[in-house]
Amino acid sequence: MDMKKLMKQMQQAQVAASKIQEELAAKTVEGSASGLVTVTMNGHGKVMGLKIKPEAVDADDVEALEDLLLVALQDATAKAEDLQQDATRGLGIPGF
């Protein structure tokens, strides 16, 4: 393969990757647990917000709130990962 052509393709891939990173930072997903706890993440998987409804809080059952938080975080993480996969589909870069 021609070295100039390879360099041009690499530069195009870098531009595409930068654009994808910007898009992921601007997008958000929400994960929820029983509608009581909601976690908002950006496309990179960074937690941007957390909402807990008062009825989710019971001083005698802290474990239930912990479980709700865990489920909401896992849900948001899965959605952020799906967003990442959708954003990078078609680039042909394994693991990206």
C-alpha positions as CSV (number, residue, x, y, z in Angstrom):
1,M,0.0,0.0,0.0
2,D,1.2,3.5,-0.9
3,M,2.6,5.2,2.2
4,K,0.8,8.6,1.4
5,K,-2.5,6.8,1.0
6,L,-1.9,5.0,4.4
7,M,-1.1,8.3,6.1
8,K,-4.2,9.9,4.6
9,Q,-6.3,7.1,5.9
10,M,-4.8,7.3,9.3
11,Q,-5.5,11.0,9.5
12,Q,-9.1,10.4,8.4
13,A,-9.5,7.8,11.1
14,Q,-8.1,10.3,13.7
15,V,-10.6,13.0,12.6
16,A,-13.4,10.4,12.7
17,A,-12.4,9.2,16.2
18,S,-12.2,12.8,17.5
19,K,-15.7,13.5,16.1
20,I,-17.0,10.4,17.7
21,Q,-15.5,11.3,21.1
22,E,-17.1,14.8,20.9
23,E,-20.5,13.3,20.0
24,L,-20.3,10.7,22.9
25,A,-19.5,13.5,25.4
26,A,-22.5,15.4,24.2
27,K,-25.0,12.5,24.4
28,T,-26.6,11.2,27.6
29,V,-28.4,8.1,28.6
30,E,-30.5,7.3,31.6
31,G,-30.6,4.1,33.7
32,S,-33.4,3.4,36.0
33,A,-34.4,1.1,38.8
34,S,-38.1,0.7,39.4
35,G,-38.5,4.3,38.6
36,L,-37.2,5.1,42.0
37,V,-33.5,5.8,41.2
38,T,-32.3,7.3,37.9
39,V,-28.7,7.7,36.8
40,T,-27.7,9.9,33.9
41,M,-24.4,9.2,32.1
42,N,-22.8,10.7,29.1
43,G,-21.7,8.6,26.2
44,H,-18.3,8.0,27.8
45,G,-19.9,6.4,30.8
46,K,-19.3,9.3,33.2
47,V,-22.0,9.8,35.7
48,M,-23.6,13.2,35.2
49,G,-26.6,13.0,37.5
50,L,-28.4,11.0,40.1
51,K,-32.1,11.2,41.2
52,I,-33.5,9.4,44.1
53,K,-37.2,9.6,44.8
54,P,-38.1,10.0,48.5
55,E,-40.0,6.7,48.6
56,A,-36.8,4.9,47.8
57,V,-35.2,5.9,51.1
58,D,-36.0,3.8,54.1
59,A,-33.6,4.1,57.1
60,D,-34.5,0.6,58.1
61,D,-33.7,-0.9,54.7
62,V,-30.5,0.7,53.3
63,E,-29.7,-2.4,51.3
64,A,-32.8,-1.8,49.1
65,L,-31.5,1.6,48.2
66,E,-28.1,0.2,47.5
67,D,-29.6,-2.4,45.2
68,L,-31.6,0.3,43.4
69,L,-28.5,2.3,42.9
70,L,-26.6,-0.6,41.6
71,V,-29.3,-1.6,39.1
72,A,-29.7,2.0,37.8
73,L,-25.9,2.3,37.4
74,Q,-25.7,-1.0,35.6
75,D,-28.6,0.0,33.3
76,A,-27.0,3.4,32.5
77,T,-23.6,1.7,31.9
78,A,-25.1,-0.8,29.4
79,K,-26.9,2.0,27.6
80,A,-23.7,4.1,27.4
81,E,-21.8,1.0,26.1
82,D,-24.5,0.5,23.4
83,L,-24.2,4.2,22.5
84,Q,-20.4,3.7,22.1
85,Q,-20.8,0.7,19.9
86,D,-23.3,2.4,17.7
87,A,-21.1,5.4,17.4
88,T,-18.0,3.4,16.3
89,R,-19.8,0.8,14.1
90,G,-18.5,1.0,10.6
91,L,-15.1,2.3,11.5
92,G,-13.6,-1.1,11.2
93,I,-11.3,-0.6,14.2
94,P,-11.4,-3.6,16.5
95,G,-11.9,-2.7,20.1
96,F,-12.7,0.9,19.4
